[in-house]
Amino acid sequence: MLEVHHLPGPLLVELASEFVSAIREDRLVNGKSLELLPVILTALATKKEVLTCGKGDLNGEEYKRQLIDSLCSVR
């Protein structure tokens, strides 16, 4: 398994954002790739540094919460 906990915060933000976009736009053709999303979100939550993302500067836990809220609002 990819050791995502070693990846820098900004790269985790980019990966997580791509997953959320793919889910929202129904672009995932392989459900197997979804197994990586919780691993990325967990690694992201451990990042204490301030991460710049679409809605301002957040720490990893805050950004994880924002992504989950975004996924839950998909209709």
N, CA, C and O atoms as a GROMACS GRO file, in nm:
protein
  300
    1MET      N    1   0.086  -0.119   0.000
    1MET     CA    2   0.000   0.000   0.000
    1MET      C    3   0.089   0.123   0.000
    1MET      O    4   0.195   0.125   0.062
    2LEU      N    5   0.046   0.223  -0.069
    2LEU     CA    6   0.116   0.350  -0.075
    2LEU      C    7   0.128   0.409   0.066
    2LEU      O    8   0.028   0.414   0.139
    3GLU      N    9   0.245   0.452   0.104
    3GLU     CA   10   0.267   0.509   0.237
    3GLU      C   11   0.237   0.659   0.233
    3GLU      O   12   0.328   0.742   0.232
    4VAL      N   13   0.110   0.690   0.232
    4VAL     CA   14   0.068   0.829   0.215
    4VAL      C   15   0.104   0.916   0.334
    4VAL      O   16   0.114   1.038   0.320
    5HIS      N   17   0.122   0.857   0.451
    5HIS     CA   18   0.155   0.938   0.568
    5HIS      C   19   0.291   1.006   0.556
    5HIS      O   20   0.322   1.098   0.632
    6HIS      N   21   0.372   0.963   0.459
    6HIS     CA   22   0.502   1.026   0.435
    6HIS      C   23   0.492   1.141   0.334
    6HIS      O   24   0.588   1.216   0.316
    7LEU      N   25   0.379   1.156   0.270
    7LEU     CA   26   0.363   1.261   0.169
    7LEU      C   27   0.344   1.397   0.238
    7LEU      O   28   0.286   1.404   0.346
    8PRO      N   29   0.392   1.504   0.175
    8PRO     CA   30   0.373   1.638   0.233
    8PRO      C   31   0.226   1.680   0.228
    8PRO      O   32   0.150   1.635   0.142
    9GLY      N   33   0.187   1.765   0.322
    9GLY     CA   34   0.049   1.811   0.332
    9GLY      C   35  -0.010   1.864   0.203
    9GLY      O   36  -0.121   1.825   0.167
   10PRO      N   37   0.061   1.953   0.131
   10PRO     CA   38   0.002   2.006   0.007
   10PRO      C   39  -0.029   1.899  -0.097
   10PRO      O   40  -0.127   1.910  -0.171
   11LEU      N   41   0.052   1.796  -0.103
   11LEU     CA   42   0.025   1.687  -0.198
   11LEU      C   43  -0.097   1.607  -0.154
   11LEU      O   44  -0.176   1.564  -0.238
   12LEU      N   45  -0.113   1.586  -0.023
   12LEU     CA   46  -0.232   1.517   0.028
   12LEU      C   47  -0.358   1.598  -0.003
   12LEU      O   48  -0.462   1.541  -0.037
   13VAL      N   49  -0.349   1.730   0.010
   13VAL     CA   50  -0.462   1.816  -0.024
   13VAL      C   51  -0.500   1.797  -0.170
   13VAL      O   52  -0.618   1.783  -0.203
   14GLU      N   53  -0.401   1.796  -0.256
   14GLU     CA   54  -0.426   1.779  -0.400
   14GLU      C   55  -0.488   1.642  -0.429
   14GLU      O   56  -0.585   1.633  -0.505
   15LEU      N   57  -0.433   1.537  -0.370
   15LEU     CA   58  -0.487   1.401  -0.391
   15LEU      C   59  -0.631   1.391  -0.343
   15LEU      O   60  -0.718   1.341  -0.414
   16ALA      N   61  -0.656   1.438  -0.221
   16ALA     CA   62  -0.790   1.430  -0.164
   16ALA      C   63  -0.889   1.510  -0.248
   16ALA      O   64  -1.002   1.465  -0.270
   17SER      N   65  -0.848   1.626  -0.294
   17SER     CA   66  -0.936   1.709  -0.377
   17SER      C   67  -0.970   1.639  -0.508
   17SER      O   68  -1.084   1.646  -0.555
   18GLU      N   69  -0.872   1.574  -0.567
   18GLU     CA   70  -0.897   1.500  -0.692
   18GLU      C   71  -0.995   1.385  -0.670
   18GLU      O   72  -1.083   1.363  -0.753
   19PHE      N   73  -0.981   1.313  -0.559
   19PHE     CA   74  -1.074   1.205  -0.528
   19PHE      C   75  -1.216   1.259  -0.513
   19PHE      O   76  -1.310   1.204  -0.570
   20VAL      N   77  -1.231   1.367  -0.437
   20VAL     CA   78  -1.364   1.423  -0.414
   20VAL      C   79  -1.424   1.471  -0.546
   20VAL      O   80  -1.542   1.448  -0.572
   21SER      N   81  -1.345   1.536  -0.629
   21SER     CA   82  -1.395   1.581  -0.760
   21SER      C   83  -1.438   1.462  -0.845
   21SER      O   84  -1.543   1.467  -0.910
   22ALA      N   85  -1.359   1.358  -0.846
   22ALA     CA   86  -1.392   1.239  -0.925
   22ALA      C   87  -1.521   1.174  -0.876
   22ALA      O   88  -1.602   1.126  -0.956
   23ILE      N   89  -1.539   1.171  -0.745
   23ILE     CA   90  -1.662   1.112  -0.689
   23ILE      C   91  -1.782   1.199  -0.724
   23ILE      O   92  -1.885   1.148  -0.769
   24ARG      N   93  -1.769   1.328  -0.705
   24ARG     CA   94  -1.880   1.420  -0.733
   24ARG      C   95  -1.920   1.418  -0.880
   24ARG      O   96  -2.038   1.434  -0.913
   25GLU      N   97  -1.823   1.400  -0.969
   25GLU     CA   98  -1.850   1.402  -1.113
   25GLU      C   99  -1.869   1.262  -1.170
   25GLU      O  100  -1.880   1.245  -1.291
   26ASP      N  101  -1.874   1.162  -1.082
   26ASP     CA  102  -1.897   1.023  -1.122
   26ASP      C  103  -1.794   0.977  -1.226
   26ASP      O  104  -1.830   0.914  -1.326
   27ARG      N  105  -1.667   1.010  -1.202
   27ARG     CA  106  -1.560   0.973  -1.295
   27ARG      C  107  -1.482   0.850  -1.251
   27ARG      O  108  -1.393   0.804  -1.323
   28LEU      N  109  -1.512   0.796  -1.134
   28LEU     CA  110  -1.438   0.677  -1.089
   28LEU      C  111  -1.495   0.554  -1.156
   28LEU      O  112  -1.614   0.524  -1.143
   29VAL      N  113  -1.412   0.484  -1.228
   29VAL     CA  114  -1.457   0.364  -1.298
   29VAL      C  115  -1.416   0.238  -1.223
   29VAL      O  116  -1.464   0.128  -1.254
   30ASN      N  117  -1.330   0.252  -1.126
   30ASN     CA  118  -1.281   0.137  -1.051
   30ASN      C  119  -1.301   0.163  -0.902
   30ASN      O  120  -1.235   0.250  -0.845
   31GLY      N  121  -1.392   0.090  -0.840
   31GLY     CA  122  -1.418   0.107  -0.697
   31GLY      C  123  -1.298   0.075  -0.611
   31GLY      O  124  -1.290   0.119  -0.496
   32LYS      N  125  -1.204  -0.001  -0.664
   32LYS     CA  126  -1.084  -0.038  -0.591
   32LYS      C  127  -1.005   0.086  -0.550
   32LYS      O  128  -0.944   0.089  -0.442
   33SER      N  129  -1.006   0.188  -0.635
   33SER     CA  130  -0.931   0.310  -0.603
   33SER      C  131  -0.988   0.382  -0.482
   33SER      O  132  -0.917   0.458  -0.416
   34LEU      N  133  -1.115   0.360  -0.452
   34LEU     CA  134  -1.177   0.423  -0.335
   34LEU      C  135  -1.117   0.374  -0.204
   34LEU      O  136  -1.132   0.440  -0.101
   35GLU      N  137  -1.051   0.259  -0.206
   35GLU     CA  138  -0.988   0.209  -0.084
   35GLU      C  139  -0.877   0.302  -0.035
   35GLU      O  140  -0.843   0.301   0.083
   36LEU      N  141  -0.823   0.381  -0.124
   36LEU     CA  142  -0.715   0.472  -0.088
   36LEU      C  143  -0.766   0.600  -0.023
   36LEU      O  144  -0.692   0.664   0.052
   37LEU      N  145  -0.890   0.639  -0.049
   37LEU     CA  146  -0.942   0.764   0.004
   37LEU      C  147  -0.938   0.772   0.157
   37LEU      O  148  -0.891   0.873   0.209
   38PRO      N  149  -0.984   0.672   0.232
   38PRO     CA  150  -0.976   0.684   0.378
   38PRO      C  151  -0.832   0.692   0.429
   38PRO      O  152  -0.806   0.756   0.531
   39VAL      N  153  -0.741   0.629   0.360
   39VAL     CA  154  -0.600   0.634   0.399
   39VAL      C  155  -0.547   0.777   0.380
   39VAL      O  156  -0.475   0.829   0.464
   40ILE      N  157  -0.584   0.838   0.268
   40ILE     CA  158  -0.543   0.976   0.242
   40ILE      C  159  -0.604   1.070   0.345
   40ILE      O  160  -0.536   1.158   0.396
   41LEU      N  161  -0.732   1.053   0.375
   41LEU     CA  162  -0.799   1.140   0.472
   41LEU      C  163  -0.739   1.126   0.611
   41LEU      O  164  -0.724   1.226   0.682
   42THR      N  165  -0.704   1.004   0.650
   42THR     CA  166  -0.642   0.983   0.781
   42THR      C  167  -0.505   1.050   0.788
   42THR      O  168  -0.472   1.115   0.887
   43ALA      N  169  -0.426   1.035   0.683
   43ALA     CA  170  -0.295   1.099   0.678
   43ALA      C  171  -0.309   1.251   0.679
   43ALA      O  172  -0.231   1.321   0.743
   44LEU      N  173  -0.408   1.301   0.609
   44LEU     CA  174  -0.432   1.445   0.604
   44LEU      C  175  -0.467   1.499   0.743
   44LEU      O  176  -0.422   1.607   0.780
   45ALA      N  177  -0.546   1.424   0.818
   45ALA     CA  178  -0.588   1.468   0.951
   45ALA      C  179  -0.471   1.479   1.048
   45ALA      O  180  -0.480   1.552   1.147
   46THR      N  181  -0.363   1.409   1.022
   46THR     CA  182  -0.247   1.415   1.112
   46THR      C  183  -0.159   1.536   1.085
   46THR      O  184  -0.070   1.566   1.165
   47LYS      N  185  -0.182   1.604   0.974
   47LYS     CA  186  -0.099   1.720   0.938
   47LYS      C  187  -0.142   1.840   1.022
   47LYS      O  188  -0.256   1.884   1.015
   48LYS      N  189  -0.049   1.891   1.100
   48LYS     CA  190  -0.079   2.004   1.188
   48LYS      C  191  -0.049   2.139   1.124
   48LYS      O  192  -0.098   2.242   1.168
   49GLU      N  193   0.034   2.136   1.017
   49GLU     CA  194   0.068   2.264   0.954
   49GLU      C  195  -0.054   2.322   0.882
   49GLU      O  196  -0.149   2.252   0.850
   50VAL      N  197  -0.048   2.450   0.858
   50VAL     CA  198  -0.155   2.519   0.787
   50VAL      C  199  -0.144   2.485   0.639
   50VAL      O  200  -0.038   2.501   0.578
   51LEU      N  201  -0.254   2.437   0.584
   51LEU     CA  202  -0.259   2.397   0.444
   51LEU      C  203  -0.347   2.495   0.368
   51LEU      O  204  -0.458   2.528   0.411
   52THR      N  205  -0.298   2.542   0.257
   52THR     CA  206  -0.375   2.633   0.173
   52THR      C  207  -0.461   2.551   0.078
   52THR      O  208  -0.411   2.466   0.004
   53CYS      N  209  -0.589   2.577   0.082
   53CYS     CA  210  -0.681   2.504  -0.005
   53CYS      C  211  -0.785   2.602  -0.057
   53CYS      O  212  -0.776   2.722  -0.033
   54GLY      N  213  -0.882   2.552  -0.128
   54GLY     CA  214  -0.981   2.636  -0.194
   54GLY      C  215  -1.056   2.732  -0.104
   54GLY      O  216  -1.096   2.840  -0.148
   55LYS      N  217  -1.076   2.695   0.021
   55LYS     CA  218  -1.155   2.780   0.111
   55LYS      C  219  -1.069   2.846   0.217
   55LYS      O  220  -1.117   2.874   0.327
   56GLY      N  221  -0.944   2.872   0.185
   56GLY     CA  222  -0.857   2.941   0.280
   56GLY      C  223  -0.754   2.848   0.341
   56GLY      O  224  -0.724   2.742   0.287
   57ASP      N  225  -0.700   2.891   0.453
   57ASP     CA  226  -0.596   2.814   0.522
   57ASP      C  227  -0.658   2.733   0.635
   57ASP      O  228  -0.723   2.788   0.724
   58LEU      N  229  -0.637   2.602   0.631
   58LEU     CA  230  -0.691   2.510   0.732
   58LEU      C  231  -0.583   2.413   0.773
   58LEU      O  232  -0.488   2.390   0.699
   59ASN      N  233  -0.597   2.355   0.893
   59ASN     CA  234  -0.508   2.244   0.927
   59ASN      C  235  -0.566   2.116   0.867
   59ASN      O  236  -0.676   2.118   0.812
   60GLY      N  237  -0.494   2.007   0.877
   60GLY     CA  238  -0.535   1.883   0.813
   60GLY      C  239  -0.670   1.830   0.858
   60GLY      O  240  -0.750   1.786   0.776
   61GLU      N  241  -0.696   1.836   0.989
   61GLU     CA  242  -0.824   1.787   1.042
   61GLU      C  243  -0.940   1.870   0.990
   61GLU      O  244  -1.045   1.816   0.954
   62GLU      N  245  -0.923   2.001   0.986
   62GLU     CA  246  -1.028   2.090   0.935
   62GLU      C  247  -1.056   2.063   0.788
   62GLU      O  248  -1.172   2.060   0.744
   63TYR      N  249  -0.950   2.044   0.712
   63TYR     CA  250  -0.968   2.018   0.569
   63TYR      C  251  -1.036   1.883   0.546
   63TYR      O  252  -1.120   1.870   0.457
   64LYS      N  253  -0.999   1.784   0.625
   64LYS     CA  254  -1.063   1.652   0.615
   64LYS      C  255  -1.214   1.667   0.640
   64LYS      O  256  -1.295   1.612   0.566
   65ARG      N  257  -1.250   1.742   0.743
   65ARG     CA  258  -1.391   1.764   0.775
   65ARG      C  259  -1.464   1.832   0.658
   65ARG      O  260  -1.577   1.797   0.625
   66GLN      N  261  -1.397   1.930   0.599
   66GLN     CA  262  -1.456   2.001   0.484
   66GLN      C  263  -1.480   1.906   0.367
   66GLN      O  264  -1.584   1.913   0.302
   67LEU      N  265  -1.383   1.818   0.340
   67LEU     CA  266  -1.398   1.723   0.230
   67LEU      C  267  -1.513   1.625   0.255
   67LEU      O  268  -1.591   1.595   0.164
   68ILE      N  269  -1.523   1.577   0.377
   68ILE     CA  270  -1.631   1.483   0.411
   68ILE      C  271  -1.766   1.553   0.398
   68ILE      O  272  -1.861   1.495   0.346
   69ASP      N  273  -1.775   1.676   0.446
   69ASP     CA  274  -1.900   1.752   0.430
   69ASP      C  275  -1.936   1.769   0.283
   69ASP      O  276  -2.052   1.759   0.244
   70SER      N  277  -1.835   1.794   0.202
   70SER     CA  278  -1.856   1.809   0.058
   70SER      C  279  -1.908   1.679  -0.004
   70SER      O  280  -1.998   1.682  -0.087
   71LEU      N  281  -1.850   1.567   0.038
   71LEU     CA  282  -1.896   1.438  -0.014
   71LEU      C  283  -2.039   1.407   0.030
   71LEU      O  284  -2.118   1.353  -0.047
   72CYS      N  285  -2.071   1.443   0.153
   72CYS     CA  286  -2.205   1.414   0.206
   72CYS      C  287  -2.312   1.499   0.138
   72CYS      O  288  -2.430   1.463   0.141
   73SER      N  289  -2.273   1.610   0.079
   73SER     CA  290  -2.371   1.697   0.015
   73SER      C  291  -2.396   1.661  -0.131
   73SER      O  292  -2.475   1.727  -0.198
   74VAL      N  293  -2.330   1.557  -0.181
   74VAL     CA  294  -2.348   1.514  -0.320
   74VAL      C  295  -2.487   1.455  -0.336
   74VAL      O  296  -2.530   1.373  -0.254
   75ARG      N  297  -2.556   1.495  -0.440
   75ARG     CA  298  -2.691   1.440  -0.465
   75ARG      C  299  -2.691   1.366  -0.594
   75ARG      O  300  -2.794   1.312  -0.634
   0.00000   0.00000   0.00000
